[in-house]
Amino acid sequence: MFNVDVATARALPGRSLELTFTDGVQAILQMDKLITRYEGVFAPLRDAAFFDQVRVDPELGSIVWPNGADVCPDVLYSHATGKPIIVNGERVLN
């Protein structure tokens, strides 16, 4: 959709992430606004020490954690920029 990947990620207190995208956009995202239920693969992210293990996977162009949890780079970019995700002419996010 946006064709922009996550270039860097740094965990901050309170389940926030400081992200830089390949187009230069920088943002701090409060992940509780993106992940409303810490269940299943996201359950371990409730633990701050585990959350802090976030890294960028260059093949996915997004953030990942050691258990395989990841977040779509388009969703991250949409939240970072306020630009909506449009599918079939319909706004689905932001």
C-alpha positions as CSV (number, residue, x, y, z in Angstrom):
1,M,0.0,0.0,0.0
2,F,2.5,2.7,1.2
3,N,5.6,0.8,0.0
4,V,7.5,2.1,3.1
5,D,9.4,-0.1,5.5
6,V,10.4,0.3,9.1
7,A,14.1,1.2,9.1
8,T,14.7,1.4,12.9
9,A,12.8,0.6,16.0
10,R,13.5,1.3,19.7
11,A,11.4,0.3,22.6
12,L,10.4,3.0,25.1
13,P,8.7,2.8,28.5
14,G,4.9,2.1,28.6
15,R,4.8,-0.2,25.5
16,S,5.8,2.6,23.1
17,L,8.1,2.4,20.1
18,E,10.2,5.0,18.4
19,L,10.2,4.1,14.7
20,T,11.9,5.5,11.7
21,F,10.6,4.6,8.3
22,T,12.6,4.3,5.0
23,D,11.1,7.6,3.7
24,G,12.5,9.4,6.8
25,V,9.3,9.7,8.8
26,Q,9.9,9.3,12.5
27,A,7.2,8.7,15.1
28,I,6.6,7.4,18.6
29,L,3.7,5.0,18.7
30,Q,1.9,3.9,21.8
31,M,1.3,0.2,20.9
32,D,-1.7,-0.2,23.2
33,K,-3.6,1.9,20.6
34,L,-2.7,-0.6,17.9
35,I,-2.8,-3.9,19.9
36,T,-6.0,-3.7,21.9
37,R,-5.8,-7.3,23.2
38,Y,-2.6,-8.8,24.3
39,E,-3.7,-12.3,23.6
40,G,-2.2,-15.2,21.6
41,V,1.1,-14.3,19.9
42,F,0.8,-10.8,21.5
43,A,0.4,-12.0,25.1
44,P,4.1,-12.0,25.9
45,L,4.3,-8.3,24.9
46,R,2.6,-7.5,28.3
47,D,6.0,-8.2,29.8
48,A,8.3,-5.1,29.5
49,A,11.4,-7.2,29.2
50,F,10.0,-9.1,26.3
51,F,8.5,-6.0,24.6
52,D,11.9,-4.4,24.7
53,Q,13.3,-7.3,22.5
54,V,11.6,-5.7,19.4
55,R,13.7,-5.6,16.3
56,V,13.4,-4.8,12.6
57,D,13.2,-7.7,10.3
58,P,14.6,-6.4,6.9
59,E,12.8,-9.1,4.9
60,L,9.4,-8.1,6.3
61,G,10.2,-4.5,6.5
62,S,8.6,-4.3,9.9
63,I,9.0,-5.0,13.6
64,V,9.1,-8.4,15.1
65,W,9.6,-10.0,18.5
66,P,11.4,-13.3,19.3
67,N,8.1,-15.3,19.3
68,G,7.3,-14.3,15.8
69,A,4.8,-11.6,16.6
70,D,4.8,-8.8,14.1
71,V,2.8,-5.8,13.0
72,C,2.1,-4.9,9.4
73,P,4.3,-2.0,8.3
74,D,1.3,-0.3,6.5
75,V,-0.6,-0.2,9.8
76,L,2.4,1.3,11.6
77,Y,2.9,3.9,8.9
78,S,-0.8,4.8,8.9
79,H,-0.7,5.4,12.6
80,A,2.6,7.3,12.4
81,T,1.4,9.6,9.6
82,G,-2.4,9.7,10.0
83,K,-2.7,8.6,6.4
84,P,-5.6,6.3,5.9
85,I,-5.4,2.7,4.6
86,I,-7.9,2.5,1.7
87,V,-9.1,-0.9,0.4
88,N,-11.3,-1.1,-2.6
89,G,-12.0,2.6,-2.3
90,E,-13.1,2.3,1.3
91,R,-11.2,3.7,4.3
92,V,-10.4,0.8,6.7
93,L,-7.9,2.5,9.0
94,N,-7.4,6.1,10.2
